[in-house]
Amino acid sequence: MPQPSQLPGPASTFWDWQLHGACRGAESAVFFHPDGERGRARAMREHRAKAICAECPVLTQCREHALSVREVYGIWGGMGESERAAAIDERSRAPRGEPRRLAS
């Protein structure tokens, strides 16, 4: 049986950054597109979501989380779905040992 000192820390410390997100309490529909949304409507919704992210004190933690767990849907850390996919692809191509760059 593992000793208490060898057990992982509380899970809440891993997620506490979310309590400080500017999106907390906002409508999730701003960050996640409805089926069939395209064109101007999608661009406007994404612009609103990214404006919220731009003022967020935990933008970096949110973005890093989304990239590390490969979030597929929504706006996370100021990045849209295609932006995250490109950043994940870029990270996977970086030679081992080179520092990872956060997409901006």
C-alpha distances in whole Angstrom, upper triangle without the diagonal:
4,7,9,12,10,10,14,16,18,20,23,24,24,27,28,31,32,33,36,38,41,41,39,41,43,44,42,45,46,43,43,46,48,48,52,52,54,56,57,55,52,53,54,51,49,51,50,46,47,49,46,43,46,46,42,40,37,39,37,33,35,36,33,31,34,34,30,30,33,35,37,39,41,42,39,39,43,43,44,42,45,44,40,41,43,41,38,40,41,38,37,40,40,39,35,35,38,37,37,40,39,42,44
4,6,8,6,7,10,13,15,17,21,21,21,24,26,28,30,31,33,35,39,38,36,39,41,42,40,43,44,41,41,44,46,47,50,50,52,54,55,53,50,51,52,48,46,48,48,44,44,46,43,41,43,43,39,37,34,36,34,30,32,33,30,28,31,31,28,27,31,32,36,37,39,39,36,36,40,40,41,40,42,42,38,39,41,38,35,38,39,35,35,38,37,36,33,32,35,34,34,36,36,39,41
4,5,5,7,11,13,15,18,20,20,21,24,25,28,30,30,33,35,38,39,37,39,42,43,41,44,45,42,42,46,48,49,52,52,54,56,56,54,51,52,53,49,47,49,48,44,44,46,43,41,43,42,39,36,33,36,34,30,32,34,31,29,32,33,29,29,33,34,37,39,40,40,37,37,41,41,43,42,44,43,39,40,42,39,37,39,40,36,36,39,38,38,34,33,36,35,34,37,37,40,42
4,5,5,9,10,12,15,17,17,18,21,22,25,27,27,29,32,35,36,33,36,38,40,38,42,42,40,40,44,45,47,50,50,52,54,54,52,49,50,50,47,45,47,45,42,42,43,40,38,40,39,36,33,31,33,31,28,30,32,29,27,30,31,28,28,31,32,36,37,38,38,35,34,38,39,41,40,42,41,38,39,41,38,36,39,39,36,36,39,38,37,34,33,35,34,33,36,35,38,40
4,6,8,9,12,15,17,16,18,21,21,24,26,27,29,31,35,35,33,36,38,40,39,42,42,39,40,44,46,47,50,50,51,53,54,52,49,49,49,46,44,46,45,41,41,42,40,37,39,38,34,32,29,32,30,26,29,31,28,26,29,30,27,27,31,32,35,37,38,37,34,33,37,38,40,39,41,40,36,38,40,36,34,37,37,34,34,37,36,35,32,31,33,31,31,33,33,36,38
4,7,9,12,15,17,16,17,20,22,24,26,27,29,31,35,35,33,36,38,40,38,41,41,38,39,42,44,45,48,48,50,51,52,50,47,48,48,45,43,45,44,40,40,42,39,36,38,38,34,32,29,31,29,26,28,29,26,24,28,28,24,25,28,30,33,35,36,36,32,32,36,36,38,37,39,38,34,35,37,34,32,35,35,31,31,34,33,33,29,28,31,29,29,32,31,35,37
4,6,9,11,14,14,14,17,19,22,23,24,27,28,32,32,30,33,35,37,34,38,38,35,36,39,41,42,45,45,47,49,50,48,44,45,46,43,40,42,41,38,38,39,37,34,36,36,32,30,27,29,27,24,25,27,24,22,25,26,23,22,26,27,31,32,33,33,30,30,34,34,36,35,37,36,33,34,36,33,31,33,34,31,31,34,33,33,29,29,31,29,29,31,30,33,35
4,7,8,11,11,11,14,16,18,20,21,23,25,28,28,27,30,32,33,31,34,35,32,32,36,38,39,42,42,43,45,46,44,41,41,42,39,37,39,38,34,34,36,33,30,33,32,29,26,23,25,24,20,22,24,21,19,22,23,19,19,23,24,27,29,30,30,26,26,30,30,32,31,34,33,29,30,32,29,27,30,31,27,28,31,30,30,27,27,28,27,26,28,27,30,32
4,6,8,8,9,12,13,15,17,18,20,22,26,26,24,27,29,31,29,33,33,30,31,35,37,39,42,41,43,45,45,43,40,40,41,37,35,37,36,32,32,34,31,28,30,30,26,24,21,23,22,18,20,22,20,18,21,22,19,19,23,24,27,29,29,29,25,25,29,29,31,31,34,32,29,30,32,29,28,31,31,28,29,32,31,31,28,28,29,27,26,28,26,29,31
4,5,6,8,10,10,14,15,15,18,20,24,24,22,24,27,28,27,30,31,28,29,33,35,37,40,39,41,43,43,41,38,39,39,35,34,35,34,30,31,32,29,27,29,28,25,23,20,22,22,18,19,22,20,17,21,22,20,19,23,23,26,27,27,27,24,24,27,28,30,30,33,32,28,30,32,30,28,31,32,29,30,33,32,33,30,30,31,29,27,28,27,29,31
4,5,5,7,9,12,13,14,16,18,21,21,19,22,24,25,23,27,27,25,26,29,31,33,36,35,37,39,40,37,34,35,35,32,30,32,31,27,28,29,26,24,27,26,22,21,18,20,19,16,16,19,17,14,17,19,17,16,19,19,23,23,24,24,21,21,25,25,27,27,29,28,25,27,29,27,25,28,29,26,27,31,30,31,29,29,29,27,25,26,24,27,28
4,5,5,6,9,10,10,13,15,19,19,16,19,21,23,22,25,26,23,25,28,30,33,36,35,37,38,38,36,33,34,34,31,29,30,29,25,26,27,24,22,25,24,20,18,16,18,18,14,15,18,17,14,17,20,18,17,20,20,23,23,23,23,20,20,23,24,26,26,29,28,25,27,30,27,26,30,30,27,29,32,31,33,31,30,31,28,26,27,24,27,27
4,6,5,8,10,11,13,15,18,19,17,20,23,25,23,27,27,24,26,29,32,34,37,36,37,39,39,37,34,34,34,31,29,30,29,26,26,27,24,21,24,23,19,17,14,17,16,12,14,17,15,13,17,19,17,17,20,20,24,24,24,23,19,19,22,24,26,26,29,28,24,27,29,26,25,28,29,26,27,31,29,31,28,28,28,25,24,24,22,25,26
4,6,8,9,11,13,14,18,18,17,20,22,23,22,25,25,22,23,27,29,31,34,33,35,36,36,34,31,32,32,29,27,28,27,24,24,25,22,20,22,22,18,16,13,15,14,10,12,14,12,10,13,15,13,13,17,17,20,21,21,20,17,16,20,21,23,23,26,24,21,23,25,23,21,25,25,22,24,27,26,28,25,25,25,23,21,22,20,22,23
4,6,6,8,10,11,15,15,13,16,18,20,18,22,21,19,20,24,26,29,31,30,32,34,34,31,29,29,29,26,24,26,24,21,21,23,19,17,20,19,16,14,11,13,13,10,10,13,12,10,12,15,14,13,16,15,19,19,18,18,14,14,18,19,21,22,25,23,20,23,25,22,21,25,26,23,25,28,28,29,28,27,27,24,22,22,20,22,22
4,5,6,8,10,13,14,12,15,17,20,19,23,22,20,22,26,28,31,33,32,34,35,35,32,30,30,30,27,25,26,24,21,21,22,19,17,19,18,14,13,10,13,14,10,11,15,14,12,15,18,17,17,19,18,22,21,20,19,16,15,19,21,23,24,27,25,22,25,27,24,24,28,28,26,28,31,30,32,30,29,29,26,24,24,21,23,23
4,5,6,7,11,12,11,14,16,19,18,21,20,18,20,24,26,29,32,30,31,32,32,30,27,27,27,24,22,23,21,18,18,19,16,14,16,15,11,9,6,9,10,7,8,11,12,10,13,15,15,16,18,17,20,20,18,16,13,12,15,17,20,21,24,22,20,23,25,22,22,25,26,23,26,29,28,30,28,28,27,24,21,21,18,20,20
4,5,5,9,9,8,11,13,15,14,18,17,15,17,21,23,26,29,27,29,30,29,27,25,25,24,21,20,21,19,16,16,17,14,12,15,14,11,10,8,10,11,9,8,11,12,10,12,15,15,15,17,15,18,17,16,14,11,11,14,16,18,19,23,21,19,22,24,22,22,25,26,24,26,29,29,31,30,30,29,26,23,22,19,20,20
4,6,9,9,7,10,12,15,15,19,18,17,19,23,25,28,31,29,31,32,31,29,27,27,26,23,22,23,20,17,18,18,15,14,17,15,11,11,9,12,14,12,11,15,16,14,16,19,19,19,21,19,22,20,18,17,15,14,17,19,21,23,26,24,22,26,28,25,25,29,30,28,30,33,32,35,33,33,32,29,26,25,22,23,23
4,7,9,7,11,12,16,16,19,18,17,19,23,26,29,31,29,30,31,30,28,26,26,25,22,21,21,19,16,16,16,13,12,14,11,8,7,7,10,12,11,10,14,15,14,16,19,19,20,21,20,22,21,19,16,14,13,15,18,20,22,25,23,22,25,27,24,25,29,29,27,30,32,31,34,33,32,31,27,25,24,21,22,21
4,5,5,9,10,13,13,16,14,13,16,19,22,25,28,25,27,27,26,24,22,22,21,18,17,17,15,12,13,13,9,8,11,9,6,7,6,8,11,10,8,11,14,13,14,17,18,18,19,17,19,18,15,13,11,10,12,15,17,19,22,20,19,22,24,22,23,26,26,25,28,30,30,33,32,31,30,27,24,22,19,19,18
4,6,8,8,11,12,15,12,12,15,19,21,25,27,24,25,26,24,22,21,20,18,16,15,15,12,10,11,10,6,7,9,7,5,7,8,9,12,12,11,13,16,16,16,19,20,21,21,19,21,18,15,13,11,10,11,15,17,19,22,20,20,23,25,23,24,27,28,27,29,32,31,34,34,34,32,29,26,24,20,20,18
4,6,5,8,8,11,9,9,12,15,18,21,23,21,23,23,22,20,18,18,17,14,13,14,11,8,10,10,7,7,11,10,8,10,10,10,14,13,11,13,16,15,15,18,20,19,19,16,18,16,12,10,10,10,11,14,15,17,20,19,18,22,24,22,23,26,27,26,29,31,31,34,34,34,33,29,26,24,21,20,19
4,6,9,9,13,12,11,14,18,20,23,25,23,25,27,25,23,21,22,20,17,17,17,15,12,14,14,10,11,14,12,10,12,11,12,16,14,12,15,18,16,16,20,21,20,21,18,20,17,15,13,12,13,14,17,18,20,23,22,21,24,26,25,25,29,30,28,31,34,33,36,36,36,34,31,28,27,23,23,22
4,7,8,12,11,12,14,17,19,22,25,23,25,26,25,22,21,22,20,17,17,18,15,13,16,15,12,13,16,15,13,15,15,16,19,18,16,18,21,19,19,23,24,23,23,20,21,19,16,15,15,16,17,19,20,22,25,24,23,26,29,28,28,31,32,32,34,37,37,40,39,39,38,35,32,30,26,26,25
4,6,9,8,9,12,14,16,20,22,19,22,23,21,18,17,18,16,13,14,15,11,10,13,13,9,11,14,13,12,15,15,15,19,18,15,18,21,19,18,22,24,22,22,19,20,17,14,13,13,15,15,17,17,19,23,22,22,24,27,26,27,30,31,30,33,35,36,39,39,39,37,34,31,29,25,24,23
4,5,6,8,9,12,13,16,19,17,19,21,19,16,15,17,15,11,13,14,11,10,14,14,11,13,17,16,15,18,18,18,21,20,17,19,22,20,19,22,24,22,22,19,19,15,12,12,14,16,16,17,17,18,22,22,21,24,26,26,27,30,31,31,33,35,36,39,39,40,38,36,32,30,27,25,24
4,5,5,6,9,10,14,17,15,17,19,19,16,14,16,15,11,12,14,12,9,13,14,12,13,17,17,16,18,17,16,19,19,15,17,20,18,16,19,21,19,19,15,15,12,9,10,11,14,14,15,14,15,19,19,18,21,23,23,23,26,28,28,29,32,33,36,36,37,36,33,30,28,24,23,23
4,5,5,6,7,11,13,11,14,16,16,12,11,13,12,9,10,13,11,9,13,14,13,14,18,18,18,21,20,19,22,21,18,19,22,20,18,21,23,21,20,16,15,12,9,10,13,16,15,16,14,15,18,19,19,21,23,24,24,27,28,29,30,33,34,37,38,39,37,35,31,29,26,24,23
4,6,7,10,13,15,12,14,15,14,11,10,11,10,6,7,9,7,6,9,11,10,11,14,15,15,18,18,16,19,20,16,17,20,19,17,20,22,21,20,16,16,12,9,9,11,13,12,13,12,14,17,17,17,20,22,22,23,26,27,27,29,32,33,36,36,37,35,33,29,27,23,22,21
4,7,10,13,15,12,14,16,15,13,10,11,11,8,7,10,8,6,8,11,10,10,13,15,14,17,16,14,17,17,13,13,17,16,13,16,19,17,16,13,12,9,5,5,8,11,10,10,9,11,14,14,14,16,19,19,20,22,24,24,26,28,29,33,33,34,32,29,26,24,20,19,18
4,7,10,12,10,12,15,15,12,10,12,12,9,9,12,11,9,12,14,13,14,17,18,17,20,19,17,19,19,15,15,18,17,14,16,19,17,15,12,10,7,4,7,10,13,12,12,10,10,13,15,14,16,19,19,19,22,24,24,25,28,29,33,33,34,33,31,27,25,22,20,20
4,7,8,6,9,12,12,10,7,10,11,8,9,12,12,11,13,16,16,16,19,21,20,24,22,20,22,22,18,18,21,20,17,19,22,20,17,14,12,8,7,9,13,16,15,14,11,10,13,15,15,16,19,20,21,23,25,26,27,29,31,34,35,37,35,33,29,27,24,22,22
4,6,6,9,13,14,10,9,13,13,10,12,15,15,14,17,19,19,19,22,24,24,27,25,23,26,26,22,22,24,23,20,22,24,22,20,17,14,11,10,13,16,19,18,17,14,14,16,19,19,19,22,24,24,25,28,29,30,32,34,37,38,40,38,36,32,31,28,25,25
4,6,9,13,15,12,11,14,16,13,14,18,18,17,20,22,22,23,25,27,27,30,28,26,28,28,24,24,26,25,21,23,25,23,21,17,15,12,12,15,18,22,21,19,16,14,16,19,20,19,22,24,24,25,28,29,29,32,34,37,38,40,39,37,33,32,29,27,27
4,6,10,12,10,9,13,15,13,14,18,18,18,20,23,23,24,26,28,28,32,30,28,30,30,26,25,28,27,23,25,27,25,22,20,16,14,14,17,20,23,22,20,16,15,16,19,20,20,22,25,25,26,28,30,30,32,34,38,39,41,40,38,34,33,30,27,27
4,7,9,7,6,9,11,10,11,14,15,15,17,19,20,21,23,25,25,29,28,25,27,28,24,23,26,25,22,24,26,25,22,19,16,13,12,14,18,21,19,17,14,14,15,18,19,19,21,23,24,25,27,29,30,31,33,37,38,40,38,37,33,31,28,25,25
4,7,6,5,8,10,10,11,13,15,15,17,19,21,21,23,25,26,29,28,26,27,28,25,24,27,26,23,24,27,26,23,20,17,15,14,15,19,21,19,17,14,13,14,16,18,18,20,22,24,24,26,28,29,30,32,36,38,40,37,36,32,30,27,24,24
4,6,6,6,9,10,11,12,15,16,16,18,20,21,22,25,26,30,29,26,28,29,26,24,28,28,24,25,28,28,24,22,19,17,16,16,20,22,19,17,14,15,15,17,19,19,20,23,24,25,26,29,30,31,33,36,38,40,37,36,32,30,27,24,23
4,5,5,6,9,10,10,12,14,15,16,19,20,21,23,25,28,28,25,27,29,26,25,28,28,25,26,30,29,26,23,21,18,16,16,20,22,18,18,15,16,16,18,21,21,22,24,26,27,28,30,32,33,34,38,40,41,39,37,33,30,28,24,23
4,6,5,6,9,10,11,12,14,15,17,19,20,22,23,27,27,24,27,28,24,24,27,27,24,25,29,28,25,22,20,17,15,15,19,20,18,17,14,16,17,18,20,21,23,24,26,27,29,30,32,33,35,39,40,42,39,37,33,31,28,25,24
4,5,5,6,8,10,11,12,14,16,16,18,21,21,25,24,21,24,25,21,20,24,23,20,22,25,24,21,18,16,13,11,11,15,17,15,14,11,12,13,15,17,18,19,21,22,24,25,27,28,30,31,35,36,38,36,34,30,28,24,21,21
4,6,5,6,9,10,10,12,14,15,16,19,20,24,23,20,22,24,21,20,23,23,20,21,25,25,22,19,18,15,13,12,15,17,13,13,10,12,13,14,16,18,18,20,22,23,24,26,28,29,30,34,36,37,34,32,29,26,23,20,18
4,5,5,6,9,10,11,13,14,15,17,19,23,23,20,23,24,21,21,24,24,22,23,27,26,24,21,20,17,14,13,16,17,14,14,12,15,16,16,19,20,21,22,25,26,27,28,30,32,33,37,38,39,36,34,31,28,24,22,20
4,5,5,6,9,10,11,13,14,16,17,21,21,18,21,22,19,18,22,22,19,21,24,24,22,18,17,14,11,10,13,15,12,13,11,13,15,16,17,19,21,21,23,25,26,27,29,31,32,36,37,38,36,33,29,27,23,21,19
4,5,5,6,8,10,10,12,15,15,19,18,15,18,19,16,15,19,19,16,18,21,21,19,16,15,12,9,7,11,12,9,9,7,10,12,12,14,16,17,18,20,22,22,24,26,27,28,32,33,34,32,29,26,23,20,17,16
4,5,5,6,9,10,10,13,14,18,18,15,18,20,17,16,20,21,18,20,23,23,21,19,18,16,12,10,12,13,9,10,10,13,14,14,16,18,19,19,22,23,24,25,28,29,29,33,34,35,32,30,26,23,20,17,15
4,6,5,7,9,10,11,13,17,17,15,18,20,17,17,21,21,19,21,24,24,22,19,19,16,12,10,13,13,10,12,12,15,17,16,18,20,21,21,24,26,26,27,30,31,32,35,36,37,34,32,28,25,22,20,17
4,5,5,6,9,10,11,15,14,12,15,16,13,13,17,17,15,17,21,20,19,16,16,13,9,7,9,10,7,9,9,12,15,14,15,18,19,19,21,23,24,24,27,29,29,33,33,34,32,29,25,23,19,17,16
4,5,5,6,9,10,13,13,10,13,15,12,12,16,16,14,16,19,20,18,16,16,14,11,7,9,8,5,7,8,12,14,12,13,17,17,17,19,21,21,22,25,27,27,30,31,31,29,26,23,20,16,14,12
4,5,5,7,9,13,14,11,15,17,15,14,18,19,18,19,23,23,22,20,20,18,14,11,12,11,8,11,12,16,18,16,17,20,21,20,22,25,25,25,28,30,30,33,34,34,31,28,25,22,19,17,14
4,5,6,7,10,11,10,13,15,13,13,17,17,16,19,21,22,21,18,19,17,13,10,11,10,8,12,13,16,19,17,17,21,22,21,23,26,26,26,29,31,30,34,34,34,32,28,25,23,19,18,15
4,5,5,8,9,6,10,11,9,10,13,14,13,15,18,19,18,16,17,15,12,9,8,6,5,9,11,14,17,14,15,18,19,17,19,22,22,22,25,27,27,30,30,30,28,25,22,19,15,14,12
4,6,9,10,7,10,13,12,12,15,16,16,17,20,21,21,19,20,19,15,12,11,8,7,10,13,17,18,15,16,20,20,18,21,23,23,23,26,28,27,30,31,30,28,24,22,19,15,14,11
4,7,9,8,11,13,13,13,16,18,18,20,22,23,23,21,23,21,17,14,13,10,10,14,16,20,21,19,19,23,23,21,24,27,26,26,29,31,30,33,33,32,30,26,24,21,18,17,14
4,5,5,9,10,9,11,14,15,15,17,19,20,20,19,21,19,16,13,11,8,9,13,16,19,21,18,18,22,22,20,22,25,25,24,27,29,28,31,31,30,28,25,22,20,16,16,14
4,6,8,9,10,12,13,14,16,18,19,20,21,20,23,21,19,16,13,10,12,15,18,21,23,20,20,23,24,21,23,26,25,24,27,29,28,31,30,29,27,24,21,20,16,17,15
4,6,5,6,9,10,11,12,14,15,17,18,17,20,19,17,14,11,8,11,13,17,19,21,18,17,21,22,19,20,23,23,21,24,27,25,28,27,26,25,21,19,17,14,15,14
4,6,5,6,9,10,11,12,14,16,16,15,17,17,14,11,8,5,7,10,13,16,18,15,14,18,18,16,17,20,20,19,22,24,23,26,26,25,23,20,17,15,12,12,11
4,5,5,6,8,10,11,12,14,15,15,18,18,16,13,10,6,9,11,14,16,18,15,13,17,17,14,15,19,18,16,19,21,20,23,22,22,20,16,14,12,9,10,10
4,6,5,6,9,10,10,12,14,13,17,17,16,14,10,8,11,12,15,17,19,16,14,17,18,15,16,19,19,17,19,22,21,23,22,22,21,17,15,14,11,13,13
4,6,5,6,9,10,11,12,11,14,14,12,10,6,5,9,10,12,14,16,14,12,15,17,14,15,18,18,17,19,22,22,24,24,24,22,19,16,15,12,13,13
4,5,5,6,9,10,10,10,12,13,12,9,6,4,7,7,10,12,13,11,9,12,13,11,11,15,15,14,16,19,18,21,21,21,20,17,13,12,8,9,10
4,5,5,6,9,10,10,13,15,14,13,9,8,11,11,13,14,15,13,10,13,14,11,11,14,14,12,14,17,16,19,18,18,17,14,11,10,8,10,11
4,5,5,6,8,8,12,13,13,12,9,8,12,12,14,14,16,14,11,14,15,13,12,16,16,14,16,19,19,21,20,20,20,17,14,14,11,13,14
4,6,5,6,5,8,10,10,9,6,7,10,9,10,10,12,11,8,10,13,11,10,13,15,13,15,18,18,21,21,22,21,18,15,14,11,12,13
4,6,5,7,9,11,12,11,9,9,12,10,11,10,12,10,7,8,10,8,6,10,11,9,11,14,15,17,17,18,17,15,11,11,9,10,12
4,5,8,11,14,15,15,12,12,15,13,15,14,15,14,10,11,13,11,8,12,13,10,11,15,15,17,16,17,17,15,12,13,11,13,15
4,6,9,12,13,14,11,13,16,14,15,13,15,15,11,12,14,13,10,13,15,13,13,17,18,20,19,20,20,18,15,16,14,15,18
4,6,9,11,12,11,12,15,12,12,10,12,12,8,8,11,10,7,10,13,12,12,15,16,19,19,21,20,19,15,16,14,14,16
4,6,8,9,8,11,13,11,10,8,11,11,8,9,12,12,10,13,15,15,15,18,20,23,22,24,23,21,18,18,15,15,17
4,7,9,10,13,14,11,9,6,9,11,8,8,12,12,11,13,16,16,16,19,21,24,24,26,25,24,20,19,17,16,18
4,7,9,12,13,10,8,6,9,11,10,10,14,14,14,16,18,19,19,22,24,27,27,29,28,26,22,21,18,17,18
4,6,10,10,8,6,6,10,11,10,12,15,15,15,18,19,20,21,24,25,28,29,30,29,26,23,21,18,16,17
4,7,6,5,5,7,10,10,9,12,14,14,15,17,19,19,21,23,24,28,28,29,27,25,21,19,16,14,14
4,5,5,7,8,11,10,9,12,14,13,13,17,17,17,19,22,22,26,26,26,25,22,18,17,13,12,12
4,5,9,11,13,11,10,13,14,12,14,17,17,17,19,22,21,25,25,25,23,20,17,14,11,10,10
4,7,10,12,9,10,13,14,13,15,18,17,18,20,22,22,26,26,27,24,21,18,15,12,10,9
4,7,8,6,6,10,10,10,12,14,14,15,18,19,20,24,24,25,23,20,17,14,11,9,8
4,6,5,6,9,10,11,12,14,15,16,18,20,21,25,26,27,25,23,19,17,14,11,11
4,5,5,6,9,10,11,12,14,15,17,19,20,24,25,27,25,23,19,18,15,13,14
4,5,5,6,9,10,10,12,14,15,17,19,22,24,26,24,22,19,17,15,12,13
4,5,5,6,9,10,11,12,14,16,17,21,22,23,21,19,16,14,11,8,9
4,5,5,6,8,10,10,12,14,15,19,20,21,19,18,14,13,10,8,10
4,6,5,6,9,10,11,12,15,18,19,21,20,19,15,14,13,11,13
4,5,5,6,9,10,11,13,16,18,20,18,17,14,12,11,9,12
4,5,5,6,9,10,11,14,16,17,15,14,10,9,8,6,9
4,5,5,6,9,10,13,14,16,15,14,10,10,10,9,13
4,5,5,6,9,12,14,16,15,15,12,12,12,11,15
4,5,5,6,10,12,14,12,12,9,9,10,9,13
4,5,5,9,10,12,10,9,6,8,9,9,13
4,6,8,9,12,11,12,10,11,12,13,17
4,6,9,12,11,12,10,12,14,14,17
4,6,8,7,8,7,9,12,13,17
4,6,6,9,9,12,15,17,20
4,6,8,9,13,16,18,21
4,6,9,12,15,18,21
4,6,9,13,15,18
4,6,10,13,15
4,7,9,12
4,6,9
4,6
4
